[in-house]
């Protein structure tokens, strides 16, 4: 709100250094101005740019397409009269609600991009009544949506385990919490409010910020810091580093 009203961005640490309104006003008066850019809705296109976080994860995926280090599995126990069709129907509503769960990733003209599908392009994301707990532990193909898998495993009468796995490129810890909350609302017959913005809107907003003056100043600073020869960081390690990264640790 302060950024929007005064054109000044306050670091979190500054709130603790200046906990009184008068001090905060002084900081706002003397701080450098930084333009406030609100997130706007993006028009419909075939492909959209990635956010910085998605670009990093897509690069890691291209380096190791068989890895599962960025899978995000979760499990919960369900008790009572569990209806498989109802569980699957709730997930379908969530996939329809959240564009991220209907998004695939591609390389077009040497640039990574994301594509939002009207419907999920794979029908094999929901696994019913399997007796194995490793049904989800395999790689995602980022070119096929949804980047979500669910399995309903029957343990005994009136007791199930619901397992969900998503790729980190479309999800994070906050996303998992929101998904579970919305799953509970829909499962109890409730309705969810419409979404004003989607992740592609954020990605486009973030990309636009790269053209702003304050980002160009940061770029110039780091180009200066790393001008010339860059020293090699040689950290001591307990064991030899393998030629290919693994995530056993």
C-alpha positions in Angstrom: 0.0 0.0 0.0 2.9 2.4 0.8 4.6 1.5 -2.4 1.4 2.2 -4.3 0.6 5.5 -2.5 4.1 7.0 -2.3 6.2 5.3 -5.0 8.6 4.0 -2.3 9.4 0.4 -1.7 10.1 -0.4 2.0 12.3 -3.5 2.7 10.9 -5.7 5.5 14.0 -5.0 7.7 13.3 -1.3 7.5 9.9 -1.9 9.3 11.8 -3.2 12.3 14.4 -0.4 12.2 11.7 2.3 12.0 8.8 0.9 14.0 7.2 4.3 14.6 5.0 6.3 12.1 7.2 9.4 12.3 10.4 7.4 11.6 8.6 5.6 8.7 7.5 8.9 7.3 11.1 10.2 7.4 12.3 7.1 5.5 9.6 7.5 2.9 10.5 11.2 2.4 14.2 10.5 1.9 14.0 7.2 0.0 14.6 6.9 -3.7 11.4 6.7 -5.7 10.5 3.4 -7.4 7.6 3.1 -9.8 4.7 0.9 -8.6 3.6 -1.5 -11.3 0.3 -3.3 -10.7 -0.3 -6.7 -12.2 -2.8 -6.6 -15.0 -4.6 -9.4 -16.8 -2.9 -10.8 -19.9 -4.8 -11.2 -23.1 -5.2 -14.7 -24.6 -2.2 -15.9 -26.6 -0.9 -19.3 -27.7 2.3 -19.0 -25.6 3.3 -16.9 -22.6 6.7 -16.0 -21.1 8.0 -17.8 -18.0 8.7 -16.2 -14.7 12.3 -16.2 -13.5 11.7 -19.1 -11.1 10.1 -21.1 -13.9 13.0 -20.4 -16.2 15.5 -21.8 -13.6 13.4 -24.9 -13.1 12.9 -25.5 -16.9 16.7 -25.2 -17.4 17.2 -27.9 -14.6 14.6 -30.1 -16.3 16.3 -29.8 -19.7 19.6 -30.9 -18.0 18.0 -34.0 -16.4 14.6 -35.0 -17.8 14.5 -38.2 -15.8 15.0 -36.6 -12.4 12.4 -36.4 -9.7 14.2 -33.9 -7.4 11.6 -31.2 -8.2 8.5 -33.4 -7.7 6.4 -32.3 -4.8 4.6 -35.3 -3.4 2.1 -35.1 -0.5 -0.3 -37.7 1.1 -3.2 -37.6 3.4 -5.5 -40.2 5.0 -9.2 -40.3 4.1 -11.6 -42.1 6.3 -15.3 -43.0 5.8 -17.3 -43.6 2.6 -14.8 -42.4 0.0 -16.2 -42.1 -3.5 -13.6 -42.4 -6.2 -15.7 -40.5 -8.8 -16.2 -37.6 -6.4 -12.5 -37.3 -5.6 -11.6 -37.4 -9.3 -14.4 -34.8 -10.0 -13.0 -32.4 -7.3 -9.5 -32.6 -8.9 -11.0 -32.0 -12.3 -12.7 -28.8 -11.0 -9.3 -27.7 -9.4 -7.5 -28.3 -12.7 -10.1 -26.3 -14.5 -9.9 -23.5 -11.9 -6.1 -23.2 -11.9 -4.4 -22.5 -15.2 -1.0 -23.6 -13.8 -2.4 -27.2 -13.6 -3.3 -26.9 -17.3 0.1 -25.5 -18.4 2.8 -27.2 -20.4 6.3 -26.0 -21.2 8.1 -25.8 -24.5 11.1 -24.4 -26.3 10.1 -22.1 -29.1 12.8 -20.3 -31.2 15.4 -21.0 -28.4 13.2 -19.4 -25.7 11.3 -21.4 -23.0 7.6 -20.6 -23.0 4.4 -21.9 -21.3 1.2 -22.8 -22.9 -2.2 -22.8 -21.1 -4.6 -25.5 -22.3 -8.4 -25.2 -22.2 -8.4 -28.8 -20.8 -5.7 -31.1 -19.5 -4.1 -32.9 -22.5 -3.4 -36.2 -20.6 -6.1 -38.5 -19.1 -3.7 -40.6 -17.1 -3.2 -38.3 -14.1 -5.7 -40.0 -11.7 -4.8 -43.5 -10.5 -7.5 -45.5 -8.6 -7.2 -48.1 -5.9 -3.6 -49.1 -6.4 -1.9 -51.0 -3.7 1.6 -49.5 -4.2 2.8 -46.3 -2.6 5.4 -45.6 -5.3 2.9 -45.1 -8.1 3.7 -41.4 -8.3 7.5 -41.5 -8.0 8.5 -41.0 -11.6 9.4 -38.0 -13.8 7.0 -35.5 -15.2 7.1 -34.6 -18.9 6.8 -30.9 -18.8 5.4 -30.8 -22.4 2.2 -32.6 -21.2 -0.4 -31.1 -18.9 -1.5 -31.5 -16.2 1.7 -31.5 -14.2 -0.2 -33.1 -11.4 -0.9 -36.7 -10.5 -3.2 -38.1 -7.9 -3.6 -41.7 -6.6 -6.3 -43.0 -4.3 -5.0 -46.1 -2.5 -7.4 -48.3 -0.5 -5.8 -49.5 2.7 -8.8 -51.3 4.2 -12.5 -50.8 4.4 -13.3 -47.1 4.9 -9.7 -46.1 4.9 -7.7 -44.7 2.0 -4.6 -42.7 1.3 -4.8 -39.9 -1.2 -1.5 -39.1 -2.8 -0.8 -36.0 -4.9 2.3 -35.1 -6.8 3.0 -31.9 -8.7 6.1 -30.5 -10.4 7.7 -27.5 -8.7 7.5 -25.5 -11.9 3.7 -25.1 -11.4 3.6 -25.3 -7.6 5.2 -24.5 -4.3 4.6 -24.9 -0.6 1.9 -22.1 -0.6 0.2 -23.7 -3.6 -0.1 -27.0 -1.8 -1.7 -25.4 1.2 -4.2 -23.5 -1.1 -5.0 -26.7 -3.1 -5.7 -28.7 0.1 -7.9 -25.9 1.4 -9.9 -25.7 -1.8 -10.1 -29.5 -2.0 -11.8 -29.4 1.4 -14.2 -26.7 0.4 -15.3 -28.5 -2.7 -15.4 -31.8 -0.9 -17.9 -30.4 1.6 -20.1 -29.0 -1.1 -18.9 -25.4 -1.0 -18.1 -23.0 -3.8 -14.9 -21.0 -4.5 -14.7 -17.4 -5.5 -13.6 -16.5 -9.0 -9.9 -15.8 -9.5 -9.0 -12.3 -10.6 -5.4 -13.0 -11.7 -3.4 -16.1 -12.8 0.2 -17.0 -12.7 0.8 -16.1 -16.4 -0.3 -12.5 -15.5 2.4 -12.5 -12.8 5.0 -13.9 -15.2 4.3 -11.1 -17.7 4.3 -8.4 -15.0 7.7 -9.7 -13.7 9.1 -9.7 -17.3 7.9 -6.1 -17.8 9.8 -5.1 -14.7 13.1 -6.1 -16.3 12.8 -3.1 -18.6 12.4 -0.7 -15.7 15.2 1.7 -14.7 15.8 0.3 -11.2 16.4 -3.2 -12.7 18.8 -1.8 -15.3 20.8 -0.1 -12.5 21.0 -3.5 -10.7 22.2 -5.1 -13.9 24.9 -2.4 -14.4 26.1 -2.9 -10.8 26.5 -6.7 -11.2 28.1 -6.4 -14.6 30.7 -4.1 -13.0 31.2 -6.4 -10.0 32.0 -9.3 -12.3 33.9 -7.5 -15.0 37.2 -9.1 -15.9 38.2 -12.6 -14.6 35.7 -14.2 -12.2 37.4 -16.2 -9.4 36.5 -19.9 -9.2 34.7 -20.7 -5.9 36.5 -23.8 -4.6 34.6 -25.0 -1.5 36.0 -27.9 0.6 33.9 -31.0 0.4 33.7 -34.3 2.3 33.5 -36.4 -0.8 34.4 -35.9 -4.5 31.7 -34.2 -6.5 30.2 -36.6 -9.1 30.4 -35.7 -12.8 26.6 -35.9 -12.9 24.5 -34.3 -10.1 22.4 -36.7 -8.0 20.0 -35.9 -5.2 20.7 -38.9 -2.9 21.9 -36.6 -0.1 
